Amino acid sequence: MIMPIVNIQVTREGTSPERDSITAEEKAALIKGVSELLLDVLNKPLESTFVVIEEVDTDNWGWGGLPALEYRRKVAAEKAATKE
């Protein structure tokens, strides 16, 4: 039997201003949700599914050709400019 391994990468920042990472409860919910999805879609038993969550510093994350925080500032500035 093939055992699925799911890798989830998230930026290391919290879902609210006072936190700097996702919580253990949020991680547990991700693990449960992904495992149940593989059970429902591929009929893979929960006990054969491995889920790895990796938190990546925002300095090591980027898109649109820019580091993540710089990209977010650019998008926010563009949105603010279109509202004026």
C-alpha positions, -999 to 999 in steps of 0.1 A, spaced: 0 0 0 13 34 -9 15 57 21 8 94 11 31 121 25 17 156 24 40 186 29 23 218 39 44 250 40 32 281 56 49 314 64 61 317 100 36 343 112 5 341 132 -31 345 122 -34 375 145 -10 403 153 1 390 187 13 357 174 43 348 154 33 313 142 3 291 137 -10 274 168 -9 237 177 -47 236 173 -44 251 138 -17 225 129 -39 197 143 -68 209 122 -47 210 90 -34 174 97 -69 162 104 -84 179 73 -58 168 49 -59 132 62 -97 131 59 -95 145 24 -72 117 13 -94 92 30 -125 106 12 -109 111 -23 -83 83 -25 -96 59 1 -63 62 20 -66 51 57 -59 78 82 -31 58 98 -12 55 65 -12 92 58 17 114 69 14 152 71 44 174 76 39 211 84 69 234 78 69 270 89 91 292 67 104 326 77 89 354 56 125 363 47 127 329 29 94 333 11 85 353 -19 64 356 -50 59 380 -78 97 384 -80 98 399 -45 103 388 -9 69 382 7 67 413 29 79 436 1 53 420 -23 25 426 3 35 462 7 35 467 -31 0 451 -34 -13 472 -5 1 504 -20 -15 495 -54 -48 489 -38 -46 522 -18 -37 541 -50 -68 527 -69 -91 537 -41 -80 573 -42 
